[in-house]
């Protein structure tokens, strides 16, 4: 009878501990949700097709043209073929003179000391 009482006590203690641990874990996860949902994805995994030069990213002219405003909103300095682009430049002027939609561009990125993207330089291939 004592063995049965000891086994029952041990099982009940394990059950109570597990339920309490699960409740605490759920509270922590629910507290993290507001922080996780407001963050941008800053780490991306990628399988590189070009293993010789894995830092080479290829953009089309269309991708550059349609991403300009988002990059300007983030405060990123942009260059296309070593010509600085500013937020005040007209997109139609850029389209006809600098950014060619049918070309592909390689990209070099510049980061500050905190790891924030600060500059993008595009070079036509």
C-alpha positions as a Python dict, from the first residue, in 0.01 Angstrom:
ca = {
    (1, 'X'): (0, 0, 0),
    (2, 'X'): (291, 233, 79),
    (3, 'X'): (446, 159, -263),
    (4, 'X'): (115, 239, -433),
    (5, 'X'): (83, 565, -237),
    (6, 'X'): (443, 660, -326),
    (7, 'X'): (394, 584, -697),
    (8, 'X'): (66, 775, -703),
    (9, 'X'): (230, 1075, -531),
    (10, 'X'): (521, 1068, -774),
    (11, 'X'): (292, 1051, -1079),
    (12, 'X'): (67, 1330, -952),
    (13, 'X'): (369, 1549, -877),
    (14, 'X'): (506, 1491, -1229),
    (15, 'X'): (165, 1571, -1381),
    (16, 'X'): (128, 1894, -1181),
    (17, 'X'): (484, 2000, -1267),
    (18, 'X'): (425, 1934, -1639),
    (19, 'X'): (99, 2129, -1646),
    (20, 'X'): (254, 2421, -1457),
    (21, 'X'): (554, 2424, -1690),
    (22, 'X'): (327, 2416, -1995),
    (23, 'X'): (120, 2708, -1861),
    (24, 'X'): (430, 2918, -1797),
    (25, 'X'): (567, 2840, -2142),
    (26, 'X'): (240, 2947, -2307),
    (27, 'X'): (242, 3275, -2111),
    (28, 'X'): (593, 3350, -2230),
    (29, 'X'): (506, 3272, -2593),
    (30, 'X'): (191, 3487, -2576),
    (31, 'X'): (402, 3772, -2438),
    (32, 'X'): (647, 3739, -2727),
    (33, 'X'): (386, 3758, -3004),
    (34, 'X'): (357, 4142, -3014),
    (35, 'X'): (734, 4174, -3044),
    (36, 'X'): (772, 3906, -3308),
    (37, 'X'): (490, 4034, -3529),
    (38, 'X'): (634, 4387, -3547),
    (39, 'X'): (979, 4281, -3661),
    (40, 'X'): (1096, 4255, -4018),
    (41, 'X'): (1270, 3947, -4141),
    (42, 'X'): (1636, 4041, -4119),
    (43, 'X'): (1796, 3704, -4166),
    (44, 'X'): (1739, 3512, -4485),
    (45, 'X'): (1874, 3176, -4581),
    (46, 'X'): (1950, 3122, -4944),
    (47, 'X'): (2089, 2846, -5158),
    (48, 'X'): (2335, 3010, -5396),
    (49, 'X'): (2343, 2894, -5753),
    (50, 'X'): (2675, 3069, -5802),
    (51, 'X'): (2904, 2914, -5542),
    (52, 'X'): (3211, 3098, -5673),
    (53, 'X'): (3070, 3442, -5590),
    (54, 'X'): (2785, 3393, -5339),
    (55, 'X'): (2752, 3765, -5264),
    (56, 'X'): (2638, 3840, -5618),
    (57, 'X'): (2267, 3923, -5626),
    (58, 'X'): (2101, 3981, -5960),
    (59, 'X'): (1817, 4232, -6000),
    (60, 'X'): (1622, 4321, -6309),
    (61, 'X'): (1558, 4683, -6403),
    (62, 'X'): (1191, 4635, -6317),
    (63, 'X'): (1277, 4515, -5966),
    (64, 'X'): (1498, 4818, -5909),
    (65, 'X'): (1240, 5063, -6042),
    (66, 'X'): (958, 4926, -5829),
    (67, 'X'): (1171, 4898, -5514),
    (68, 'X'): (1308, 5253, -5523),
    (69, 'X'): (1043, 5406, -5299),
    (70, 'X'): (1077, 5136, -5033),
    (71, 'X'): (1454, 5185, -5024),
    (72, 'X'): (1416, 5563, -5002),
    (73, 'X'): (1170, 5519, -4714),
    (74, 'X'): (1435, 5312, -4532),
    (75, 'X'): (1697, 5583, -4588),
    (76, 'X'): (1916, 5377, -4821),
    (77, 'X'): (2153, 5563, -5055),
    (78, 'X'): (2121, 5429, -5411),
    (79, 'X'): (2355, 5422, -5709),
    (80, 'X'): (2295, 5279, -6054),
    (81, 'X'): (2604, 5247, -6274),
    (82, 'X'): (2787, 5489, -6042),
    (83, 'X'): (2518, 5760, -6072),
    (84, 'X'): (2361, 5865, -5742),
    (85, 'X'): (1980, 5847, -5731),
    (86, 'X'): (1786, 6067, -5491),
    (87, 'X'): (1426, 6065, -5374),
    (88, 'X'): (1354, 6379, -5576),
    (89, 'X'): (1446, 6219, -5910),
    (90, 'X'): (1153, 6154, -6142),
    (91, 'X'): (1093, 5784, -6204),
    (92, 'X'): (1011, 5844, -6571),
    (93, 'X'): (1342, 6026, -6620),
    (94, 'X'): (1525, 5741, -6448),
    (95, 'X'): (1344, 5489, -6663),
    (96, 'X'): (1447, 5656, -6989),
    (97, 'X'): (1801, 5752, -6898),
    (98, 'X'): (1949, 5534, -6626),
    (99, 'X'): (1751, 5222, -6540),
    (100, 'X'): (1693, 4991, -6835),
    (101, 'X'): (1411, 4746, -6773),
    (102, 'X'): (1555, 4480, -7002),
    (103, 'X'): (1895, 4469, -6829),
    (104, 'X'): (2016, 4273, -6531),
    (105, 'X'): (2206, 4443, -6249),
    (106, 'X'): (2443, 4310, -5987),
    (107, 'X'): (2419, 4460, -5641),
    (108, 'X'): (2672, 4564, -5377),
    (109, 'X'): (2541, 4644, -5031),
    (110, 'X'): (2682, 4875, -4767),
    (111, 'X'): (2600, 4835, -4398),
    (112, 'X'): (2663, 5057, -4098),
    (113, 'X'): (2819, 4942, -3770),
    (114, 'X'): (2480, 4825, -3637),
    (115, 'X'): (2416, 4606, -3941),
    (116, 'X'): (2155, 4835, -4097),
    (117, 'X'): (2147, 4860, -4476),
    (118, 'X'): (2280, 5205, -4574),
    (119, 'X'): (2370, 5187, -4943),
    (120, 'X'): (2299, 4987, -5255),
    (121, 'X'): (2507, 5007, -5571),
    (122, 'X'): (2377, 4848, -5888),
    (123, 'X'): (2597, 4770, -6186),
    (124, 'X'): (2459, 4653, -6521),
    (125, 'X'): (2578, 4313, -6636),
}
